Amino acid sequence: MKNGSTFLKLAFTVTLALALLISFDSFAQTEPETLTAKNAVYLEFGGSSGRYAINYSKIFHQKGKLKLNASAGFSMWRNQINDFKTIWLPVIPLEVTAFYGRSNHHLEMGFGFTSLLDRTLDFDSETLELEDKVVLDAYIPLRVGYRYQKPEGGFFFRVGYTPIIILPTGGREGWIFEPRFAGVSFGKSF
């Protein structure tokens, strides 16, 4: 719990510092550059995937300083059943973001939908046994952060605050808001 809080504070501090750098940089430039590198492949830790994922994204619209982007990813989460058996469960994060800025530096905001298989234990009151089940689970990640992407392509980086809304699936009742998430991504735009 303490490590998650420390990571969140660090991610928030880095995001705030980068946002300030964006505002200082925006005074020096007068015209926004059109991004010719509309695709990106990147590895994300935390963020929309929850843990990690390999993602592909594409800018599908840009006008002036505003760009719209869609991304899809894939991950496998390890789940230890007992001392002898481990299962790997797939995770698919999807996300739509809008980013705003000139040249290399952008403010990024958006939301997504992440579906995953997860394990749950059900108690059968008739047989008094625990039943281990794999269930479909889902959540909605939100994003506010910083995105570094050169118009002509190359190194790609983003960091963001990504709270999630957990959907009432997988045997869970009610919606749950979890505010303690952040993410960082590294990759290449082309």
C-alpha positions in Angstrom: 0.0 0.0 0.0 2.8 2.4 0.9 4.7 1.6 -2.4 1.5 2.4 -4.5 1.1 5.7 -2.7 4.7 6.6 -3.3 4.5 5.7 -7.0 1.3 7.8 -7.3 2.9 10.8 -5.7 6.0 10.4 -8.0 3.8 10.1 -11.1 1.7 13.1 -10.1 4.9 15.2 -9.4 6.4 14.2 -12.8 3.1 15.0 -14.6 2.8 18.4 -13.0 6.5 19.3 -13.8 6.0 18.2 -17.4 2.8 20.2 -17.7 4.7 23.3 -16.5 7.4 22.6 -19.1 4.7 22.4 -21.8 3.3 25.8 -20.8 6.7 27.4 -21.0 7.5 25.8 -24.4 4.2 26.9 -25.9 5.3 30.6 -25.8 8.2 30.0 -28.1 6.2 28.3 -30.9 3.5 30.0 -33.0 2.2 27.3 -35.3 1.3 23.8 -34.4 3.0 21.1 -36.5 1.1 18.3 -38.2 2.1 14.9 -36.9 3.2 12.8 -39.9 4.1 9.9 -37.6 0.5 8.7 -36.9 1.3 5.3 -35.5 3.1 4.2 -32.3 4.1 0.9 -30.7 4.9 1.1 -27.0 5.2 -0.8 -23.7 3.0 0.6 -20.9 3.5 -0.1 -17.2 0.4 0.5 -15.1 -2.0 2.8 -17.0 -4.9 1.4 -18.9 -3.7 -2.2 -18.6 -3.4 -2.2 -14.8 0.0 -3.9 -14.8 1.7 -3.9 -18.2 0.8 -4.2 -21.9 2.2 -4.0 -25.4 0.1 -1.4 -27.3 -0.4 -0.1 -30.8 -1.9 3.3 -31.3 -3.0 5.4 -34.3 -3.9 9.1 -34.7 -7.1 9.1 -36.6 -7.8 12.8 -36.6 -5.8 16.0 -36.2 -6.7 19.6 -36.6 -4.4 22.4 -35.4 -3.2 21.5 -31.9 -5.8 18.8 -31.3 -5.2 15.2 -32.2 -7.4 12.2 -31.6 -5.9 8.8 -31.0 -7.1 5.2 -30.5 -5.0 2.3 -29.1 -5.3 -1.4 -28.4 -3.0 -3.6 -26.4 -2.4 -7.1 -25.0 -1.1 -8.5 -21.8 -1.0 -11.8 -19.9 -1.4 -11.8 -16.1 0.1 -14.6 -14.1 -2.1 -16.1 -11.5 -0.8 -18.6 -9.0 -3.4 -21.2 -8.2 -1.4 -23.3 -5.8 2.2 -24.4 -5.3 2.1 -26.6 -8.4 -0.2 -24.8 -10.9 0.1 -21.3 -12.5 -2.4 -20.0 -15.1 -1.9 -17.0 -17.4 -5.0 -14.8 -18.1 -5.3 -12.4 -21.1 -5.9 -8.7 -20.7 -7.0 -6.4 -23.6 -6.8 -2.6 -22.9 -8.6 -0.3 -25.4 -8.3 3.5 -25.2 -9.4 6.7 -27.0 -7.5 9.8 -26.1 -7.3 13.4 -27.2 -4.0 15.2 -27.0 -3.5 18.9 -27.3 -0.2 20.8 -28.0 2.4 22.0 -30.4 5.4 20.3 -31.7 6.6 17.5 -29.3 4.7 18.2 -26.1 1.1 17.5 -25.4 -1.6 17.4 -22.7 -3.4 14.0 -23.1 -6.8 13.1 -21.8 -9.1 10.2 -22.5 -10.8 7.0 -21.4 -10.8 3.3 -22.2 -12.3 -0.1 -21.7 -10.2 -3.0 -20.4 -11.5 -6.5 -20.4 -9.7 -9.4 -18.7 -10.1 -12.9 -17.4 -9.8 -13.1 -13.6 -10.1 -15.7 -10.9 -12.7 -15.7 -8.2 -13.6 -18.0 -5.3 -17.3 -18.9 -4.9 -18.6 -20.6 -1.8 -21.3 -23.2 -2.4 -23.5 -23.2 0.6 -25.0 -26.6 -0.2 -21.8 -28.5 -0.4 -19.7 -26.2 1.8 -16.9 -26.1 -0.8 -15.0 -23.3 -2.4 -15.1 -23.3 -6.1 -12.3 -21.6 -8.1 -13.7 -20.0 -11.3 -12.3 -17.9 -14.1 -14.6 -15.0 -14.8 -14.8 -12.2 -17.3 -14.0 -8.9 -15.6 -13.8 -5.3 -17.0 -13.0 -1.7 -16.0 -12.9 1.8 -17.4 -9.6 3.6 -17.1 -9.5 7.4 -17.3 -6.4 9.3 -18.3 -4.9 12.8 -17.7 -1.2 13.2 -18.5 1.7 14.3 -20.6 2.6 12.9 -24.0 6.0 13.4 -25.8 5.8 12.6 -29.5 7.8 14.2 -32.3 5.8 15.2 -35.4 8.2 13.2 -37.6 8.4 10.1 -35.4 10.9 8.5 -33.2 11.1 8.1 -29.4 7.6 8.2 -27.8 6.9 8.7 -24.1 3.9 9.4 -22.0 3.0 9.5 -18.3 -0.4 9.9 -16.7 -2.8 9.7 -13.8 -5.2 6.8 -14.6 -7.9 6.2 -12.0 -10.3 3.3 -12.9 -14.0 2.6 -12.6 -14.5 -1.1 -11.9 -17.6 -2.5 -13.6 -20.0 -4.8 -11.7 -18.8 -8.0 -13.4 -17.2 -11.2 -12.3 -19.7 -11.8 -9.5 -19.2 -8.3 -8.0 -22.2 -6.0 -7.2 -22.0 -2.3 -7.8 -19.5 0.0 -9.4 -16.2 0.8 -7.7 -14.0 3.9 -8.2 -10.3 3.3 -7.6 -8.3 6.5 -7.7 -4.8 5.1 -7.0 -3.5 4.3 -10.5 -0.9 5.9 -12.8 1.0 4.7 -15.9 4.1 5.3 -17.9 4.7 4.3 -21.6 7.9 4.1 -23.7 8.0 3.3 -27.4 8.4 4.5 -30.9 6.1 6.5 -33.2 6.3 6.1 -37.0 
